[in-house]
Amino acid sequence: MATAKKAPAKKAAKKAAPAKKAPAKKVVAKKAAPAKKAAPAKKVVAKKAPAKKVVAKKAPAKKAPAKKRTPNAAFMKPLTPSAALAAVIGSTPSPRTEVVSKLWTYIKKHNLQDKVNKRNINADDKLKAVFGKAQVTMFELAGLIGKHLS
């Protein structure tokens, strides 16, 4: 059988006695050297941030003059109004855009816009036949007119 070896005993650390400080030496001032001619003072310039690179904009290539926007043919096609709508705007065939303009002319002439909420239109007897209800919003107007055009 193997016998376990004992670990060697740790040696006690010897404490060294604190060393004595050497006495402070007196500093003797040396004689100053003869004054030299002073150099001109340098200007201190603050460092500037690096300048941003300016990218020159390229001039766009010359294009042909823009064509005038042509209206959609579907809006310009004359449509015949129904009898109820004809009582308000007239019976002559008109494009949708003109029908809406004529309706607004009728609404303004007869003072049918709501006083509190100008987006609402109060229908009179003629418009009630077109709209089917007493009050509509200006956004419903075009949809309701479409049913009366053919």
Disulfide bonds with the S-S distance in Angstrom:
none
